[in-house]
Amino acid sequence: MSRGHVWVLGATGQIGRAAVRALAADGWEVTAASRGGGRDATWDAGVRAVALDRDEEGALGRALGDGCDVLVDMVAFDGAHARQLTGLSGRIGSAVVISSCSVYADERGRSFDTQAEPDGFPRLPVPVPESWATVAPGDATYATRKALLERELSAAGDVLPVTLLRAGAVHGPYCRTPRELYFVKRLLDGRRRRVLAYGGRSRFHPLHVANAAELIRLAAARPGARVLNAADPEAPEVAKIASAIDAVFGREGETVPVEGPPPAAHVGDSPWSGARPVVLDMAAAGEQLGYRPVTGYAESLPETVEWLAGELAGRDWREAFPKMLRNYGQGLFDYAAEDAWLAAYDRGRR
């Protein structure tokens, strides 16, 4: 017997693929919506795939028809999207919407928006509870837009109960900005050493797509107006992430830790590196949804590494991951700068 009808917006994205799979396996009738209308080869044959541009005026309302029991939204980013959903509240039973841990700010107002400034990286509690302060809602940045999305959806909880999931650093196959690429490409290029700033102790709580899908599955079955963190069972230090990727390749690399910030441009600044830890408190998800992670970071790595290696085969990394290039720049693999610094480092140790 069907649990009901669930729509998934952004179904062919990284989290969407896993969410559709989990919801269908849990007995939901699933409509998987994406701009291209494609489908994943691992989805159940009963999943209905439709092409939909949610930003086209009136398109989502027309597509929903009489409505759905649950709407899962992977691609809501701002107040306009919040108003789009609440405007359809009479046809949506409840919703699950992906937000981001980037909304958090510390007691001095520092956030991910200020991290590039001197001493601008936020000093957050370890772990960060959902009750912690966030950036001011607005339209200026990704974080402020997500905060606005949260505020407007939370305010409408009496007409549309929404579970907002503040995702950590999402990882797994189909990621457009895979942080693991920093280490995987180096190993594929035969590089044995890597420099890591902040002593290699940086922690940025990851979220595997399978754990995200599990949170979505649980929230779909337990409608409510709530905000929950979304993360893996552990937040490993970046040096341990590097070692875990070494283990997948069956190699033993060397981490050169540097205390403090990157010692030179394009040296030691991995996508996981930050001046202070970002660790999410997952107690509320366990208490309110009965969440138990389905995988851990190290256990999930072989599939991610295999996918990354396949995407890189015969292609320049900038072609394979253009969003990674936009976010992190050409210096992500500046081996010349890295080698020059390592040579000076080695001379200084003699």
C-alpha positions in Angstrom: 0.0 0.0 0.0 1.3 3.4 -1.0 2.3 5.9 1.7 1.1 8.7 -0.6 2.4 10.8 -3.3 5.7 12.7 -3.0 7.1 15.2 -5.4 10.9 15.7 -5.5 12.2 19.0 -7.0 15.8 18.8 -8.2 15.5 15.0 -8.5 18.6 14.5 -10.7 20.9 16.4 -8.5 23.3 14.9 -6.0 20.9 14.5 -3.0 17.8 14.2 -5.2 18.9 10.9 -6.9 19.4 9.3 -3.5 16.2 10.8 -2.0 14.1 9.5 -4.9 15.6 6.0 -4.4 15.0 6.0 -0.7 11.4 7.3 -0.9 10.4 4.8 -3.5 11.9 2.0 -1.5 9.9 3.2 1.5 6.6 2.8 -0.3 5.9 6.3 -1.7 4.6 7.1 -5.1 7.3 9.4 -6.4 7.3 12.1 -9.1 10.9 13.1 -9.8 11.0 16.6 -11.2 14.1 18.2 -12.8 14.8 20.8 -15.6 15.8 18.0 -18.0 13.2 15.5 -16.9 15.9 12.7 -16.7 16.0 9.7 -14.5 18.6 7.7 -12.6 19.3 4.2 -13.7 19.0 3.0 -10.1 15.4 4.3 -9.6 12.5 2.0 -9.3 10.5 1.6 -12.6 7.5 3.1 -10.9 9.1 6.5 -10.4 7.6 9.1 -12.7 10.1 11.6 -14.2 8.9 15.0 -15.4 10.6 18.0 -16.8 9.9 21.2 -14.8 11.5 24.6 -14.5 10.2 25.7 -11.1 11.2 29.3 -11.8 8.9 29.6 -14.8 5.8 31.6 -13.7 3.1 29.2 -12.6 4.9 26.1 -13.8 5.0 24.3 -10.5 1.4 24.9 -9.7 0.3 23.6 -13.1 2.5 20.5 -12.8 1.2 19.7 -9.3 -2.4 19.6 -10.4 -4.5 18.4 -7.5 -1.4 18.4 -5.3 0.8 16.0 -3.3 1.1 14.7 0.2 4.8 15.7 0.5 7.0 18.0 -1.6 10.7 17.6 -1.2 12.7 20.6 -2.4 16.4 20.3 -3.1 16.7 23.6 -5.0 14.9 26.2 -2.9 17.3 29.1 -2.4 15.5 32.3 -1.3 12.4 34.1 -0.2 10.8 33.9 -3.7 11.0 30.1 -3.5 9.6 30.1 0.0 6.6 32.2 -1.2 6.1 29.9 -4.1 5.8 26.9 -1.8 3.5 28.7 0.8 1.4 29.9 -2.1 0.7 26.3 -2.9 0.0 25.3 0.7 -3.5 24.2 -0.1 -2.2 21.5 -2.4 0.9 20.4 -0.5 0.4 18.4 2.7 3.9 19.0 4.1 7.4 19.8 2.8 11.0 18.9 3.3 13.4 21.6 2.2 17.2 21.5 2.0 18.9 24.5 3.7 22.5 24.9 4.7 24.7 25.1 7.8 26.2 28.2 6.1 23.4 30.2 7.8 25.2 30.0 11.2 27.0 33.0 12.6 29.1 33.5 15.7 28.6 35.9 18.6 30.6 38.6 16.7 28.6 38.2 13.5 31.3 36.2 11.7 30.0 33.6 9.2 31.0 31.9 6.0 30.4 35.2 4.3 33.3 36.8 6.3 35.7 33.9 6.2 38.0 35.5 3.7 38.5 38.6 5.9 41.3 38.8 8.5 40.1 36.6 11.5 36.8 36.3 9.7 36.2 32.6 10.1 33.3 32.1 12.6 34.0 30.7 16.0 31.0 28.4 16.5 30.2 26.1 19.5 31.2 22.4 19.1 28.8 21.1 18.2 26.4 23.8 16.8 22.8 23.3 17.9 19.9 24.4 15.7 19.1 27.1 18.3 22.3 29.0 17.5 22.3 32.4 15.9 22.2 32.8 12.1 23.0 35.5 9.6 20.5 38.2 8.9 18.0 37.1 6.2 18.5 38.9 2.9 19.3 38.7 -0.8 23.0 39.5 -0.7 24.7 36.0 -0.4 24.0 32.3 -0.5 23.8 32.2 3.3 21.5 35.2 3.7 19.2 33.9 1.0 19.0 30.5 2.7 18.3 32.3 6.0 15.5 34.2 4.3 14.1 31.0 2.9 14.1 29.5 6.4 12.5 32.5 8.0 9.6 32.7 5.6 8.9 29.0 5.6 9.1 28.8 9.4 6.6 31.7 9.7 4.1 29.8 7.5 4.3 26.6 9.6 0.6 26.8 10.5 -0.5 26.5 6.8 2.5 24.4 5.5 4.5 22.3 7.9 8.1 22.3 6.6 11.1 20.3 7.8 14.2 22.5 7.0 17.4 20.5 6.9 20.7 22.5 7.4 23.1 20.4 5.4 26.7 20.1 6.2 29.4 19.6 3.4 27.5 17.2 1.1 29.6 14.4 -0.4 29.1 11.4 -2.6 28.7 10.6 -6.3 27.3 13.4 -8.6 28.7 16.2 -6.5 29.4 19.3 -8.5 31.9 20.6 -6.0 33.5 17.5 -4.5 36.0 18.5 -1.8 37.6 15.0 -2.1 38.8 16.0 -5.5 41.7 17.9 -3.8 43.2 14.6 -2.6 42.0 12.2 -5.3 43.5 14.2 -8.2 46.8 14.5 -6.4 47.0 10.8 -6.0 46.0 10.2 -9.6 48.7 12.6 -10.7 51.3 10.6 -8.7 51.8 13.2 -5.9 52.8 11.7 -2.6 52.9 14.8 -0.4 50.2 17.4 0.5 50.5 20.5 2.6 47.6 21.2 5.0 47.1 24.5 6.8 45.9 24.8 10.4 47.9 21.7 11.3 45.6 19.5 9.2 43.1 19.6 12.1 40.3 21.5 10.3 36.9 19.9 10.7 33.9 20.7 8.4 31.0 18.3 9.2 30.2 16.3 6.1 26.9 14.9 5.0 26.8 11.8 2.7 23.9 11.8 0.2 22.6 8.5 1.7 22.4 10.1 5.1 20.6 13.1 3.6 18.2 10.7 1.9 17.5 9.0 5.2 16.7 12.3 6.9 14.4 13.2 4.0 12.7 9.8 4.2 12.1 10.1 7.9 10.8 13.7 7.7 8.4 12.8 4.9 6.8 10.2 7.1 6.7 12.6 10.1 5.4 16.0 9.0 6.2 18.9 11.2 7.4 22.5 11.3 11.0 22.2 12.4 14.7 23.1 11.6 17.2 20.2 11.9 20.9 19.9 11.3 21.9 17.3 8.7 25.2 15.5 8.9 27.2 12.3 9.1 27.9 10.5 12.4 31.4 12.1 12.6 33.3 15.2 11.5 36.8 13.9 10.7 39.9 16.2 10.6 41.1 17.0 7.1 44.3 15.1 7.6 42.3 12.0 8.4 40.2 12.5 5.3 43.4 12.6 3.3 44.6 9.4 4.9 41.3 7.7 4.4 41.5 8.5 0.7 45.0 7.1 0.6 43.7 3.9 2.0 41.1 3.6 -0.8 43.9 3.9 -3.3 46.1 1.5 -1.3 48.8 4.1 -1.0 50.5 5.9 1.9 50.8 9.6 1.3 52.5 12.2 3.5 50.8 15.1 5.1 52.9 18.2 5.8 51.0 20.1 8.4 51.5 23.8 8.8 50.3 25.6 11.9 48.1 28.6 11.1 46.8 29.8 7.8 48.1 28.7 4.3 51.8 29.6 4.2 51.7 30.8 0.6 49.2 31.4 -2.1 47.7 28.2 -3.4 49.5 26.1 -0.7 47.8 24.1 2.0 44.4 25.6 1.4 42.2 22.5 0.8 38.4 22.8 0.4 38.1 21.2 3.8 40.5 23.7 5.5 39.1 26.3 7.9 40.6 28.2 10.8 38.0 26.8 13.3 35.8 23.6 13.4 32.3 23.4 12.1 30.6 20.5 13.8 26.8 20.1 13.8 24.8 18.8 16.7 22.7 15.9 15.5 20.8 15.1 18.7 17.6 16.8 17.6 17.3 14.8 14.4 17.7 11.6 16.5 15.1 12.7 19.0 12.5 14.1 16.5 12.9 11.8 13.6 14.6 8.7 15.0 17.5 9.4 12.7 20.3 6.9 12.6 23.0 7.4 9.9 23.1 4.7 7.3 26.8 5.3 6.5 30.0 6.9 7.8 32.5 9.1 6.0 35.3 6.5 5.6 32.8 3.7 4.7 31.3 5.8 1.9 34.6 6.8 0.3 35.3 3.9 -2.1 32.2 4.7 -4.1 32.9 8.4 -4.2 36.6 7.9 -5.2 35.6 5.5 -8.0 33.1 8.0 -9.3 35.6 10.9 -9.2 38.3 8.8 -10.9 35.7 8.0 -13.6 34.8 11.6 -14.1 38.4 12.6 -14.4 39.4 9.9 -16.9 40.6 11.5 -20.0 39.4 15.0 -19.0 40.9 18.1 -17.5 39.5 18.7 -14.0 38.2 22.1 -15.0 36.1 20.5 -17.7 34.8 17.7 -15.4 34.0 20.0 -12.5 33.4 23.6 -13.8 31.6 24.7 -10.6 34.7 23.5 -8.6 36.8 25.9 -10.7 34.4 28.8 -10.2 34.3 28.2 -6.4 38.0 27.6 -5.8 39.8 29.0 -8.7 42.8 27.8 -10.8 45.0 27.6 -7.8 43.4 24.4 -6.4 46.1 22.4 -8.2 48.9 24.8 -8.4 51.6 22.2 -8.1 54.4 24.6 -9.0 53.6 26.8 -6.0 53.3 23.8 -3.8 56.6 22.3 -4.9 58.4 25.6 -4.5 57.1 25.9 -0.9 58.0 22.3 -0.2 61.5 22.7 -1.5 62.1 25.7 0.8 60.5 23.8 3.7 62.8 20.8 3.1 65.9 23.1 3.0 64.9 24.7 6.2 64.8 21.3 7.9 68.3 20.3 7.0 
